[in-house]
Amino acid sequence: MRSNDKIVTKDSLREEVNGLQKAAMLMVALNVEAASAVLKHLDPADVENLTAEISKVRNISSKTADIVIEEFYNMVTAREYVLEGGLDYAQAVLEKTYGPSKAVEIIDKVRRLTTLKGFDVLKRAEPSQLINFLNKEHPQTMALILSQLSPDQTANALKELPEDLRYDVAHRIATLGKIAPQTLKQIEHVVDEIAGASMSQSVGKLGGPKCLAAILNRANITMAKEILDKIENIDAETGYEVKRLMFIFDEIININDKDIQKILREVDRKDLALGLKVADEKLKEKIFKNMSERAADLLKEELQYMGMVKLKEVEAAQARIIDVIKALEEQGEISLNIRGGPEEVYV
C-alpha cells in the first residue's frame, strides 16, 4: 500500500482505503508502545488480520498519517458524545464544531461501526444465558435479536424456550419483514443496554423465511418439524415458504463425500453445471473431488465456457438438484449433516 505514490486527499482515502487498511496505517503512525497496548484489547482473530495488514503498509506520508489520525480522533470524540447523551446530543455538539455536513458524516460512521456491538456480546453467550437476558422482552424483540445471531446459536436458543413461546418466536423470525416502527424503538433500547450505542434502522430488513429456514436446518429434526407444523397451522403461506427454503443449495458443502457421490449419480449433468454457475469455489471443489478425474475436467470445461445465463435458470437448476437431495434423504439413502449436531439421536 504505497500511500505516497500520489497525492492523497480525505476524499480519495475514504474511497480507496478500507477500514482495516486505515487501522493498519494508524498502528504504524503510533509509537510501538501505544500500538502494542491497543492490540492487547483486540480479539486474537482481529489481531491476526490487523498485523497481516500492517505488514503490507509501506512509506506512509505524513499527510496520509494526519488524515487517518484525524478521522480516528473524530470517531472517538463522537463515540464519547454518543455514550454521554445519545446520537442526537452527539450530532448537536458535532454540528457546532464541524458544521452540519461534517457532523452527519461522522455520526453515520459511528452508527455503522456501533450498530452490532451489542450483538457481538450476545454472540459469545451460551444459549441459557442468551434466553435469560431476552426472556423479559416481547417475542417480536426476541425474534429480531435472535435473527441477528448465527443459525446454530439461534437453533440452540430456541430449544431453551417454552414450547408455545418457541413457536411464536420462530413464526415472528419468518415474518420480520412486517416489523413495526415502534418495535424498532424497543430493539434499540435493548441493544443500547448491551452496547451503549444506538442501532440503525436497517435492522428492520433482516430476518424472514430464509433466516428461519437456516435456523431450522441446524435444529434437530423433531424440533424443526414441530415448529414448521405449528407455523403452517397459523400461517400456511409463511410455513410453505420456510419449508421450501429449509435446505439451500450452498448447504451441499456440509454433506459427507459418500453421500455427495450418491447425489451426483442422480443429478442431471446440465442442472449440475447450471447450478454451480454462481456457486462458491469451495463448493465447486467439493463436487469436483467426488467425481472421476475425467468427469471433473469435463464439468470444469463446461463451466469455463458457459456464457451468460439467466439467474432464474440457475435457481431453477439448483431447485431441481435440491429436490433430488430431499428425495434421497426421505428414502434414507443419504443424511443431511446440517441438522441436529452432536445431540442427534439415532434409534
C-alpha positions in Angstrom: 0.0 0.0 0.0 2.2 2.9 -1.2 0.2 5.8 0.0 2.8 8.4 -1.1 2.7 7.3 -4.8 0.2 10.0 -5.5 -1.5 13.0 -3.8 -3.7 11.7 -1.0 -6.8 13.6 0.0 -9.5 12.9 2.5 -11.9 12.0 -0.2 -9.5 9.7 -2.0 -8.6 8.0 1.3 -12.2 7.5 2.0 -12.9 5.9 -1.4 -9.8 3.8 -1.9 -8.8 2.6 1.6 -11.0 0.3 3.7 -11.3 0.3 7.4 -8.8 -2.5 8.1 -6.2 -0.6 6.0 -6.8 2.6 7.9 -6.5 0.7 11.2 -3.1 -0.6 10.0 -2.0 2.9 9.0 -3.0 4.1 12.4 -1.0 1.4 14.2 2.1 2.3 12.1 1.6 6.0 12.8 1.5 5.4 16.6 4.6 4.6 18.6 5.4 0.9 19.4 4.2 1.1 23.0 0.8 2.6 22.1 0.2 0.2 19.2 1.1 -2.7 21.4 -1.3 -1.5 24.1 -4.1 -1.3 21.5 -3.5 -4.8 20.2 -3.9 -6.2 23.7 -7.6 -5.2 23.8 -8.4 -6.9 20.5 -9.7 -10.4 19.8 -7.0 -12.8 18.5 -8.7 -13.0 15.1 -8.7 -9.2 14.8 -5.0 -9.1 15.9 -4.1 -11.6 13.2 -6.0 -9.7 10.4 -4.6 -6.3 11.6 -1.0 -7.5 11.8 -1.2 -9.1 8.4 -2.4 -5.7 7.0 0.3 -3.8 8.9 2.9 -5.9 7.1 1.7 -4.5 3.8 1.9 -0.9 4.8 4.8 0.9 3.2 6.0 4.6 3.1 3.0 6.4 4.6 3.4 10.1 4.0 2.9 12.5 6.9 -0.2 13.9 5.2 -1.8 10.5 5.0 -1.0 9.7 8.6 -2.5 13.0 9.7 -5.7 12.3 7.8 -6.1 8.8 9.3 -5.3 10.1 12.9 -7.8 13.0 12.4 -10.5 10.6 11.3 -9.8 8.3 14.3 -9.9 11.3 16.7 -13.2 12.4 15.3 -14.7 8.9 15.7 -13.5 8.6 19.3 -14.8 12.1 20.2 -18.2 11.3 18.6 -18.4 8.0 20.4 -17.9 9.7 23.7 -20.7 12.2 22.9 -23.0 9.2 21.9 -22.3 7.5 25.2 -22.9 10.7 27.2 -26.2 11.8 25.6 -27.1 9.6 22.6 -26.9 10.2 18.9 -29.0 13.4 18.9 -26.8 15.0 21.5 -23.6 13.9 19.7 -24.8 15.3 16.4 -25.8 18.7 18.0 -22.3 19.0 19.6 -20.5 18.0 16.4 -22.5 20.4 14.3 -21.3 23.3 16.5 -17.7 22.1 16.0 -17.6 20.9 12.4 -20.8 22.2 10.8 -23.9 20.1 9.8 -22.5 18.2 6.8 -19.3 17.0 8.6 -21.3 16.2 11.7 -23.7 13.9 9.8 -20.8 12.2 8.1 -19.1 11.4 11.4 -22.4 10.3 13.1 -23.1 7.9 10.2 -19.7 6.3 10.6 -20.2 5.9 14.3 -23.7 4.5 13.8 -22.4 1.9 11.3 -19.5 0.8 13.5 -21.5 0.5 16.7 -24.8 -0.9 15.3 -24.0 -4.5 16.0 -21.7 -4.0 19.1 -24.4 -5.4 21.3 -24.9 -8.4 19.1 -21.2 -9.1 19.4 -21.8 -9.6 23.2 -24.8 -11.8 22.6 -22.8 -13.9 20.0 -20.5 -15.0 22.8 -23.3 -16.0 25.2 -24.4 -19.5 26.0 -28.0 -20.4 24.9 -29.3 -20.3 28.5 -27.5 -17.0 29.2 -29.0 -15.6 26.0 -32.5 -16.6 26.9 -32.1 -15.3 30.5 -31.2 -11.9 29.0 -34.0 -11.9 26.5 -36.8 -13.5 28.4 -38.2 -10.2 29.7 -38.6 -8.9 26.2 -41.5 -9.0 23.8 -41.5 -12.1 21.5 -41.1 -9.7 18.5 -38.0 -8.2 20.1 -36.6 -11.7 20.8 -37.2 -12.7 17.2 -35.4 -9.8 15.8 -32.4 -10.1 18.1 -32.2 -13.9 17.5 -32.3 -13.4 13.8 -29.0 -11.4 14.0 -27.1 -14.4 15.5 -25.8 -17.4 13.8 -28.3 -20.1 12.8 -26.6 -22.6 15.1 -26.8 -20.3 18.1 -30.4 -19.4 17.4 -31.4 -23.0 17.0 -29.9 -23.8 20.4 -31.6 -20.8 22.0 -35.0 -21.9 20.6 -34.6 -25.2 22.5 -34.3 -23.2 25.7 -37.7 -21.5 25.2 -41.0 -22.9 26.5 -42.9 -24.7 23.7 -45.6 -22.1 22.9 -43.1 -19.2 23.0 -40.7 -21.2 20.8 -43.3 -21.5 18.0 -44.3 -17.8 18.4 -40.7 -16.5 18.2 -40.0 -18.8 15.2 -43.0 -17.5 13.3 -42.0 -13.9 14.1 -38.5 -14.6 12.7 -40.0 -15.8 9.5 -42.2 -12.7 9.2 -39.8 -10.0 10.3 -40.3 -8.1 7.1 -43.6 -6.8 8.6 -41.9 -5.3 11.7 -43.5 -2.1 13.0 -41.5 1.1 13.7 -42.4 1.0 17.4 -40.7 -2.4 17.7 -37.5 -1.0 16.2 -37.5 1.5 19.1 -37.8 -1.4 21.6 -34.9 -3.2 19.8 -32.8 0.0 20.0 -33.4 0.2 23.8 -32.4 -3.5 24.3 -29.2 -3.2 22.3 -28.4 0.1 24.0 -28.3 -1.8 27.3 -25.7 -4.1 25.8 -23.5 -1.9 23.7 -24.3 1.6 24.9 -24.9 2.7 21.3 -28.0 3.1 19.1 -28.9 0.8 16.2 -29.5 1.9 12.7 -33.0 1.4 11.1 -31.5 -1.1 8.7 -32.1 -4.0 11.1 -35.8 -3.9 10.2 -34.9 -5.5 6.8 -33.4 -8.6 8.4 -35.0 -12.0 9.3 -37.6 -13.5 7.0 -38.4 -17.1 5.8 -34.8 -17.7 4.6 -33.4 -16.7 8.1 -35.8 -19.2 9.9 -35.0 -21.9 7.3 -31.3 -21.6 8.0 -32.0 -21.8 11.7 -34.3 -24.9 11.4 -31.7 -26.6 9.2 -29.5 -26.6 12.2 -32.1 -27.6 14.8 -32.8 -31.3 15.4 -35.3 -32.8 13.1 -38.0 -33.3 15.7 -38.0 -29.7 16.9 -37.8 -28.3 13.3 -40.8 -30.4 12.3 -42.8 -29.3 15.3 -42.1 -25.6 14.6 -42.9 -26.0 10.9 -46.2 -27.7 11.7 -47.2 -25.0 14.1 -46.3 -22.2 11.7 -48.2 -23.9 8.9 -51.3 -24.1 11.1 -51.3 -20.4 11.9 -49.7 -19.0 8.7 -49.8 -21.5 5.8 -48.1 -19.2 3.3 -45.1 -18.5 5.5 -44.9 -22.1 6.6 -44.7 -23.2 2.9 -42.0 -20.6 2.1 -39.9 -21.7 5.1 -40.2 -25.4 4.2 -39.2 -24.6 0.6 -36.1 -22.9 1.8 -35.2 -25.5 4.5 -32.3 -26.8 2.5 -30.4 -24.2 0.5 -28.0 -25.1 -2.3 -24.9 -23.8 -0.5 -25.5 -26.3 2.3 -24.4 -29.1 0.0 -20.9 -28.4 1.2 -21.8 -29.9 4.6 -22.9 -33.3 3.1 -20.3 -36.1 3.5 -18.4 -37.2 0.5 -20.0 -40.7 0.2 -23.5 -39.1 0.1 -22.3 -36.4 -2.4 -21.3 -39.3 -4.7 -24.8 -40.8 -4.5 -26.3 -37.4 -5.2 -24.1 -36.9 -8.3 -25.3 -40.2 -9.7 -28.9 -38.9 -9.7 -28.5 -35.3 -10.7 -28.8 -34.2 -14.3 -25.4 -33.1 -15.6 -26.8 -30.0 -17.3 -28.5 -29.0 -14.0 -25.2 -29.5 -12.1 -23.3 -27.2 -14.5 -26.0 -24.5 -14.3 -26.4 -24.9 -10.5 -22.6 -24.4 -10.0 -22.5 -21.3 -12.2 -22.7 -18.9 -9.2 -21.6 -21.3 -6.5 -18.7 -20.7 -4.1 -15.3 -22.1 -5.2 -15.2 -24.3 -2.1 -18.4 -25.9 -3.1 -17.2 -26.5 -6.6 -14.1 -28.1 -5.3 -16.2 -30.4 -3.1 -18.1 -31.5 -6.2 -15.0 -32.0 -8.3 -13.2 -34.1 -5.8 -16.2 -36.5 -5.6 -16.2 -37.1 -9.4 -13.9 -39.1 -11.6 -11.0 -37.0 -13.0 -12.4 -37.1 -16.5 -15.9 -36.1 -15.4 -14.5 -33.3 -13.2 -12.4 -32.0 -16.2 -15.5 -32.0 -18.4 -17.5 -30.1 -15.8 -14.8 -27.6 -15.3 -14.5 -27.1 -19.1 -18.3 -26.6 -19.3 -18.3 -24.0 -16.5 -15.3 -22.2 -18.1 -17.0 -21.8 -21.5 -20.6 -21.3 -20.3 -21.8 -17.9 -21.4 -24.2 -15.6 -19.7 -27.3 -17.3 -18.4 -30.4 -16.0 -16.7 -30.3 -16.1 -12.9 -33.8 -17.7 -12.8 -32.4 -20.6 -14.9 -29.6 -21.1 -12.4 -32.0 -21.0 -9.5 -34.3 -23.5 -11.2 -31.5 -25.9 -11.8 -30.4 -25.6 -8.1 -34.0 -26.2 -7.1 -34.1 -29.5 -9.1 -30.9 -30.6 -7.5 -32.3 -29.8 -4.1 -35.4 -31.9 -5.0 -33.1 -34.8 -5.8 -31.3 -34.4 -2.4 -34.6 -34.2 -0.5 -35.9 -37.3 -2.2 -32.7 -39.3 -1.4 -32.9 -38.1 2.2 -36.6 -39.2 2.5 -35.6 -42.6 1.1 -32.9 -42.9 3.7 -30.2 -43.1 1.1 -28.3 -40.1 2.4 -28.1 -38.0 5.6 -28.0 -34.2 5.6 -25.4 -33.5 8.2 -26.5 -29.9 8.8 -29.2 -30.8 11.3 -29.1 -31.8 14.9 -25.3 -31.6 15.6 -23.9 -33.7 18.4 -27.2 -34.1 20.1 -28.7 -36.1 17.1 -30.4 -39.2 18.4 -30.4 -42.5 16.5 -32.9 -45.3 17.2 
